[in-house]
Amino acid sequence: GGRSSEHEVSLMSARSVLDALDPGKYDVVQIGITKEGRWLVAGDAVARLIERVGESGALEGEVAGTAPIVLLADPSRRGRLVGPPEGTPRDLDRPLDVIFPLIHGRTGEDGALQGLFDLSGVAYVGAGILGSALGMDKAVAKRLWEAAGLPVGPHAVVPSRSWSRDPARWMGEIASRLGFPCFVKPANSGSSIGVHKVHQLEELATAMEGAARFDVKLLVEAAIAGRELECGVIGNDAPDASVVGEIVPGHEFYDYQDKYFDDAVRMVIPAELPDGVAEEVRSLAIRAFTALDGSGMARVDFFLEKNGRILLNEINTIPGFTRMSMFPRLWEATGVGFPELCDRLIALALERHRERSALQQVR
């Protein structure tokens, strides 16, 4: 769940992962987070949150009487959940060994939750604080990729306050530097939340103000005429890349509706590509992952222009795990089924935790 605009997607991902985990191998504790940020661990309340996707706002009243819980930021009590003395659920009796976070977007994918896990001293799936924060901020990610010599498309970063003070200046700069059509999006968001395609100058102000509802920093990108490719990466120090897939959107661009609720989108896995292109995409995906201090997992998105040039678009450090999501499908086509994928990600989390726990903390 979580407090971000991707709450429903997170619930859908959690449901898919729960179905994939082997009950003979894992003793699963389900932790739900409401849109208001309340942590729940009582089985019935979390089950209602996950199963009734789209009704979570109405569910707030139902779960209001459930005892809230917290994860202790105390490594001497590693992975320990605590709640009020009365009505404490059985799941709080034992500490957690590893956490599989499926909180997409802000507070879950941006390093905030990962910081809490580190303070608690518990292992967790996916990138650490730095890798999560860098992957979430699309503007910073592009800057670091450029510094690493990786190809990115033309773009401009616009602080929302600067836009509010002088929209005319920014409209002129965007028109001259990027032209139209272009895309306006919050720098820190995912699942195409707050993304607008702008066809002409007259539409720009509305798009900027719409994106500014979700972030104080906006990213404006020149529209790229080309194919949309995606590649999965898993690993820590020696990451592997999946086969490459192609997204054929059902609408004008691959939006939130396409990603999670619409069968109009078509996924081609593996993508039908000219010789050498798939290997280049896989190599770039690993380099992009490494440049942002990635670990555990990520999905890296690309554009393939008509002239054959490959451009990095963005990275998702907690990719979707729903039945319609590209990430698990890419790995299935690579020979790693959903249950095995979850096993590998959990093993990577434990491996990284062992390595970091062995480091000296004080002089």
Phi, psi and omega in degrees: 000247178101172186270354187281173178291353179257025183306309184296320179298321179299319178296320179295319178297317181299319181298319180294318180292320177301320179293332185273336184288135181284114181294342176281347182251329186234137171260101192271131172251115181274124177245117177257145176237122182285171178296339177271357177093007178282131177272133181234142176230346178299127189308312184297318182295316180292321178300319178296320180298316184284317187285331185253060179300136181096343179253011189299330177296317179291334182286344182305320180294322182294323184266001183300328181275356180283137182295122178288152180232164177222155172265122183292131175272059186219103184296341177288344175235055189309129175065025185265125173267139178227152177219185178295153183303322183277138175066029181289126182293156179300328184297347180271000184290330185236150178288156177281140176273320182206144179249136176250091183285130176232046178257101181281147174084200185301148180068350179240325186248001188253009179102343182296308180294323180297326176297320177296318179298318179296318178297325179284341180078024183255146177289150178209151181285141173099188185293158175279194183301307185294310181300322179294313182296317180294320180292328181288324183271099185298327181292315179293321178302314180297321180297317180290322176297318177300317180297331179273003179079022179265149187278125174230159181278169178298137182202166176222142177255126186234110172297135185298326178294321178295321176298315181297323181288323187214069181297327182298318179299313181292324178298318178294318182293318179295318180298319183282322184276322188247327182072190182229147001286159175216169178244137175246131181211155171295139180294329181243087177195173180210180180057027180062022176291128177077010182271135180230135171266126184249120183268334182209164186305323184296340181268350190294315184299317180298319180294318180296317180292326177293316179292327181292347174292340186249348182198158177269357178231128184248148178241126178246126184236139173296137177294133181257123176276105182177187182270149180259118182244150179221148182218136178268146177230134171225146179139173176247266182283334181231072186291153175249152177247145179279180167297164181264136176246161178238138175260125173247098188297150176273345178240193185297328171212167186284089188261183183302317181298315178301316189294325192232344189228357190237129178277001182290332180290143179242133176250127179252111184226119354286156179294145178273105189232153175300160181306133175088340185290316181300317180295324178294319178298316180298319178295316179295324180298316179293319179295320179295318178300313182292322182297335180256020179059042181290154172202153179082281186203160171189158168244129182247130185251143185225164165244140172247108182286164182297333179277003178094356180285138179256131179236135173289138177254295180200172178232145176238114184277343167234082183292163179297143177239023181281174180296339180260001187282145182288322189304304179294331179291321178300317182287328176298319178291339178274350179107010180244103181291168184304310179300318179294323178300314178298318178301315182294320180294320178294319178297320178296321179297316180292323178298312180296321180295319178298317181296315183286329179292335181280349181288147178287130183265331181227165180291000000 
